[in-house]
Amino acid sequence: MIPRRRRPLGLCLLLLLLLLLLPLPGAPGHRGAAKPWEGAHEPGSAWAWPGFQRLRERLRAAGALSKRYWALLSCQVWPDDCEDDGEAAAGPPGWSLPLLGQQYLDVLTTWYCSFRGCCHSRDCRISNNFTGLESDLNVRLHGQHLVQKLVLRTVRDYLELPRPDKALALSFHGWSGTGKNFVARMLAENLYRDGLKSDCVKMFIATFHFPHSKYVDLYKEQLLGQMQETQQLCPQTLFIFDEAEKLHPGLLEVLRPYLERQVPEGHRAKSPRTIFLFLSNLRGNIVNEVVLNLLKAGWSREEITIEHLEPHLHAEIVESTDSGFGHSCLVKDNLIDYFVPFLPLEYRHVRLCVRDAFLSQELQYTEEALDEISRMMVYVPREEQLFSSQGCKSISQRITYFLP
């Protein structure tokens, strides 16, 4: 038997205040108000005093009403307990919540949920804020128009499927500092209320969690156990693998049952919705090379499409000899849904990152400071000097030199 949730004292006191502001069923002017002569006891008895009789009836009515209001509030704030409180909330036949009472109840519920995190979808961990995700991708992410369109559309379409037949796998590729980890964090923050700290999100770093190839069998057992535990807890899960190019191909075999369509029911993942993100610098130089050639040929950056990049990127990853990820079943058997290229960042994008770094720390800045910090980055190739070799990495540390 699951123990009932303890109700916070502060909420009880606020509810009492709410009751004091509400008209009671026995109050003057209320339909069905008690009449002084109704229910009186024998003449000469102390109970026959009309004032005392009205007081007793008001106290009885207040007790019944408070129970109903508490049950209604409990159903709104703690829906899992609503079955137990439903009869009390319903009240006697013909009873309905006055409009003023409903307004007070809504205000109280909104106030409580603003900091306690109530949930009406039966899983408070999941938010799926696609409007927020779109805003973050368009406002906070710079120079990645392909990522902005592809990630939003792919993730939203997948999570809106009634019954997905496989997990979604996205592989992010590009130079360091171009936004791969940044986008992964955006997804966690907008899909889950607690972001990367959510019980439904697990992040693995290859060199930290799986450093030794000789222990790959142990890692497989541990990874499978963590995934199953997370999926039993959450109907929608997010698994992030950083430094994916350093993952052992044998370890990635664990993910095959989740990424194959129409696999035997016994091997299907329990979670109906699972997203795998793989973050890697692998073949980021190919992305840069294709972008540079297109720019030299007269294309504008915004005219570059995913079709210009993904075939080259996929082919290079398959042929890579220095990466276990390229030799894994995920790549060889085409189990990755999209290889997402992160374009190299130009001076104008770095400048926007510098501005954002000042704003995030609530610091004043000048246009000269933005230019000076942006020029501190190293740009390549040597002749054209178009792309920042570190993207927007280490910018937050650089602005400390310009603090008063």
C-alpha positions in Angstrom: 0.0 0.0 0.0 1.4 3.4 -1.0 1.5 5.8 2.0 -0.5 9.0 1.5 1.4 12.2 0.8 1.9 14.5 3.8 0.1 17.8 3.3 2.3 20.9 4.0 1.2 23.0 7.0 1.5 26.3 5.0 -1.0 25.1 2.5 -3.4 24.1 5.2 -3.3 27.6 6.7 -3.8 29.2 3.3 -6.8 27.0 2.7 -8.3 28.0 6.1 -7.9 31.7 5.0 -9.7 30.8 1.8 -12.6 29.3 3.8 -12.9 32.5 5.9 -13.4 34.5 2.7 -16.1 32.2 1.3 -19.9 32.4 2.1 -21.0 29.3 4.0 -24.2 27.4 3.2 -25.8 28.6 6.3 -24.9 32.3 5.9 -27.6 34.9 5.3 -28.6 35.2 1.7 -27.3 31.8 0.8 -29.9 29.5 -0.7 -30.9 27.0 1.9 -29.9 29.2 4.9 -31.1 27.9 8.2 -34.2 29.6 9.7 -34.1 30.6 13.4 -37.2 28.5 14.1 -36.0 25.4 12.3 -34.6 22.5 14.4 -35.1 24.3 17.7 -35.3 22.2 20.8 -37.9 22.4 23.5 -38.9 25.8 24.8 -36.8 26.9 27.8 -33.8 24.8 26.7 -30.4 26.5 26.3 -30.2 24.8 22.9 -33.3 26.6 21.8 -31.5 30.0 21.8 -31.6 31.0 18.1 -28.1 32.5 18.1 -26.6 29.3 19.5 -28.5 27.2 17.1 -27.3 29.2 14.1 -23.7 29.1 15.4 -23.8 25.3 15.7 -25.2 24.9 12.2 -22.6 27.3 10.8 -19.8 25.3 12.4 -21.2 22.1 11.1 -21.6 23.6 7.6 -18.0 25.0 7.8 -16.6 21.6 8.6 -18.4 19.9 5.7 -17.4 22.7 3.3 -13.8 22.7 4.4 -13.6 19.0 3.7 -15.0 19.5 0.2 -12.7 22.4 -0.6 -9.7 20.5 0.7 -10.7 17.5 -1.4 -11.0 19.7 -4.5 -7.7 21.3 -3.9 -6.0 17.9 -3.4 -7.4 16.7 -6.7 -5.9 19.6 -8.5 -2.5 19.5 -6.7 -2.1 15.8 -6.1 -4.1 14.0 -8.9 -2.7 10.6 -7.8 -4.7 10.9 -4.6 -7.9 12.1 -6.2 -9.6 8.7 -6.1 -9.6 8.7 -2.3 -10.9 12.3 -2.1 -13.4 12.2 -4.9 -16.4 11.4 -2.8 -15.7 14.1 -0.3 -15.1 16.6 -3.2 -18.5 15.7 -4.7 -20.5 16.9 -1.7 -24.2 16.2 -1.2 -26.6 16.0 -4.1 -27.1 19.4 -5.7 -24.0 20.9 -4.2 -21.7 22.9 -6.5 -18.7 25.1 -6.0 -19.6 28.8 -6.0 -17.9 30.9 -8.7 -16.0 33.0 -6.1 -14.8 29.8 -4.4 -13.6 28.4 -7.7 -11.7 31.6 -8.4 -10.0 31.4 -4.9 -9.2 27.7 -5.4 -7.6 28.4 -8.8 -5.5 31.2 -7.4 -4.3 29.0 -4.5 -3.6 26.1 -6.8 -1.6 28.3 -9.2 0.4 29.8 -6.4 1.2 26.5 -4.9 2.2 24.9 -8.2 4.4 27.8 -9.1 7.1 26.6 -6.7 6.1 23.0 -5.8 5.9 21.8 -9.4 2.4 20.2 -9.6 1.6 18.0 -12.6 -1.6 17.4 -14.3 -0.2 14.9 -16.9 0.6 12.2 -14.4 4.4 12.6 -15.0 5.8 15.8 -13.6 9.2 15.1 -15.0 8.2 15.7 -18.7 7.4 19.1 -20.1 8.0 18.9 -23.9 8.1 22.6 -24.3 8.5 22.8 -28.1 7.8 26.5 -28.2 10.7 27.1 -25.7 12.9 24.8 -27.7 12.2 26.6 -30.9 12.9 29.9 -29.2 16.2 28.7 -27.7 17.4 27.3 -31.0 16.6 30.5 -32.8 17.8 33.0 -30.2 20.6 31.4 -28.2 22.2 29.2 -30.9 24.3 31.1 -33.5 25.3 30.1 -37.0 23.5 26.7 -37.1 20.5 27.1 -39.3 20.5 23.5 -40.3 20.5 22.3 -36.7 17.7 24.8 -35.8 15.4 23.3 -38.4 16.3 19.6 -38.3 16.5 19.1 -34.6 13.2 20.9 -33.8 11.3 19.1 -36.6 12.7 15.7 -35.9 12.3 15.7 -32.1 8.8 17.2 -32.2 7.6 14.8 -34.9 9.0 11.8 -33.0 7.5 12.7 -29.6 4.1 13.4 -31.1 3.9 9.9 -32.6 1.2 7.8 -30.9 3.3 4.7 -30.7 6.9 5.0 -32.1 8.3 1.7 -33.4 11.9 2.5 -32.5 14.0 5.0 -30.6 15.2 8.2 -32.3 19.0 8.4 -32.8 20.7 11.7 -33.7 24.4 12.0 -34.2 25.9 15.5 -33.9 29.1 16.2 -35.7 31.3 19.3 -35.9 34.3 21.1 -34.5 34.6 21.8 -30.8 32.7 24.9 -29.7 30.1 24.8 -32.4 27.2 24.0 -30.1 26.7 20.2 -29.9 26.7 20.1 -26.1 24.7 23.4 -26.0 21.9 21.9 -28.1 21.9 18.7 -26.1 21.4 20.8 -23.0 18.6 22.8 -24.7 16.8 19.6 -25.5 17.0 18.4 -21.9 15.9 21.7 -20.5 12.9 22.0 -22.8 11.8 18.3 -22.8 12.2 17.9 -19.0 11.3 20.1 -16.1 14.7 19.4 -14.3 16.8 19.5 -17.5 20.0 17.5 -17.3 19.3 16.8 -13.6 16.0 15.0 -14.5 15.7 11.3 -13.6 14.7 10.7 -17.2 18.0 12.1 -18.6 21.3 10.2 -18.5 24.6 11.6 -19.9 27.6 9.4 -20.5 31.1 10.6 -21.4 33.1 8.0 -23.2 36.5 8.6 -21.6 34.9 9.0 -18.1 32.2 6.3 -17.9 33.8 3.7 -20.3 37.6 4.4 -20.3 39.0 0.9 -20.7 38.2 -1.4 -23.6 39.1 -4.5 -21.7 36.0 -3.9 -19.4 33.6 -3.5 -22.3 31.5 -6.5 -21.2 31.1 -5.0 -17.7 30.2 -1.6 -19.3 27.6 -3.2 -21.4 25.9 -4.8 -18.4 26.1 -1.5 -16.5 24.8 0.6 -19.4 21.9 -1.8 -20.1 20.9 -1.8 -16.4 20.9 2.0 -16.2 18.9 2.3 -19.4 16.3 -0.2 -18.2 16.0 1.4 -14.8 15.5 4.8 -16.3 12.9 3.6 -18.8 11.0 1.9 -16.0 10.9 5.2 -14.2 10.0 7.4 -17.2 7.8 7.0 -20.2 10.1 9.3 -22.2 13.9 9.1 -21.8 16.9 10.9 -23.2 20.4 9.3 -23.3 23.3 11.5 -24.3 26.7 10.0 -25.3 29.5 12.6 -25.4 32.8 11.9 -27.2 30.9 9.2 -29.1 33.8 8.6 -31.5 35.7 7.0 -28.5 32.9 4.5 -27.6 33.8 0.9 -28.1 31.7 -0.7 -31.0 30.9 -3.6 -28.8 29.3 -1.3 -26.2 27.1 0.2 -28.8 25.6 -3.2 -29.6 23.5 -2.8 -26.4 21.5 -0.1 -28.2 20.6 -2.2 -31.3 17.3 -3.5 -29.9 16.1 0.1 -29.3 17.0 1.3 -32.8 15.7 -1.6 -34.9 12.2 -1.6 -36.3 9.9 -4.6 -35.8 12.2 -6.4 -33.5 10.8 -9.3 -31.4 8.5 -8.1 -28.7 10.7 -9.7 -26.0 13.6 -7.4 -26.9 11.7 -4.2 -27.4 12.6 -1.3 -25.2 10.0 -0.8 -22.5 9.9 2.9 -23.0 7.7 3.9 -25.9 9.8 7.0 -26.5 13.6 7.1 -26.2 16.0 9.6 -27.8 19.7 8.9 -28.2 22.1 11.8 -28.9 25.7 11.1 -29.9 28.0 14.1 -29.7 31.3 13.8 -31.7 34.1 15.8 -33.3 34.5 13.0 -35.7 34.8 14.2 -39.3 34.1 17.8 -38.3 36.9 18.7 -40.7 34.8 17.3 -43.6 31.9 19.6 -42.7 34.3 22.6 -42.7 35.8 21.6 -46.0 32.4 21.3 -47.7 31.2 24.6 -46.3 34.4 26.4 -47.3 34.2 25.1 -50.9 30.5 26.2 -51.1 31.4 29.7 -49.8 34.2 30.0 -52.4 31.8 28.9 -55.1 29.5 31.8 -54.3 27.0 30.2 -52.1 25.8 32.1 -49.0 26.0 30.3 -45.7 22.2 30.3 -45.3 21.8 28.6 -48.7 23.7 25.5 -47.6 21.3 22.6 -47.1 21.5 19.3 -45.2 21.7 17.5 -48.6 25.1 19.3 -49.3 26.6 17.9 -46.1 25.0 14.7 -44.8 26.0 12.3 -47.6 29.7 13.4 -47.3 29.6 13.2 -43.6 28.0 9.8 -43.5 30.4 8.3 -46.1 33.5 9.7 -44.2 32.2 8.3 -40.9 31.7 4.8 -42.4 35.2 4.8 -43.9 36.9 6.1 -40.8 39.6 3.8 -39.4 40.3 5.7 -36.2 36.9 5.5 -34.6 35.0 2.6 -33.0 31.8 4.6 -33.6 32.3 4.4 -37.4 32.7 0.6 -37.2 29.7 0.1 -34.9 26.4 -1.6 -35.8 24.7 1.8 -35.5 26.5 3.2 -38.5 27.0 0.1 -40.5 23.4 -1.0 -40.3 22.0 2.5 -40.8 20.4 2.7 -37.4 21.2 6.4 -36.9 18.3 8.5 -38.1 20.2 11.7 -38.9 23.8 12.8 -38.9 23.5 16.4 -37.9 26.3 18.7 -39.2 27.3 21.7 -37.0 28.8 24.3 -39.3 32.1 26.1 -38.4 31.5 29.5 -36.8 32.5 32.8 -38.4 33.6 36.0 -36.7 30.0 37.4 -36.6 28.8 34.3 -34.8 31.7 34.5 -32.3 30.8 38.1 -31.6 27.2 37.1 -30.8 28.5 34.5 -28.4 30.7 37.2 -26.7 27.6 39.4 -26.2 25.6 36.5 -24.8 28.4 35.7 -22.3 28.3 39.3 -21.0 24.5 39.2 -20.7 24.5 35.8 -19.0 26.7 37.3 -16.3 24.7 40.5 -16.2 27.7 42.6 -17.1 27.8 45.8 -19.1 29.7 45.7 -22.4 30.8 47.9 -25.2 31.0 47.3 -29.0 34.7 47.7 -28.7 34.9 44.9 -26.1 32.9 42.6 -28.3 35.2 43.2 -31.2 38.4 42.8 -29.2 37.4 39.5 -27.5 36.2 38.1 -30.9 39.6 39.0 -32.4 41.3 37.1 -29.7 40.1 33.8 -31.2 42.2 31.9 -33.8 40.6 31.8 -37.3 41.4 29.3 -40.0 42.3 28.5 -42.8 45.4 30.6 -42.6 44.7 32.4 -45.8 40.9 33.0 -45.6 40.7 33.1 -41.8 37.0 32.4 -42.0 36.3 30.0 -39.2 37.0 30.1 -35.4 39.1 27.1 -34.6 37.5 26.8 -31.2 34.1 28.0 -32.1 32.7 29.8 -29.1 34.6 27.8 -26.6 36.4 29.6 -23.7 34.7 32.9 -24.4 33.3 33.1 -20.9 36.8 33.0 -19.5 38.1 35.6 -21.9 35.7 38.3 -20.8 37.3 38.3 -17.3 40.2 40.3 -18.8 37.8 43.2 -19.6 36.2 43.4 -16.2 36.9 46.6 -14.2 
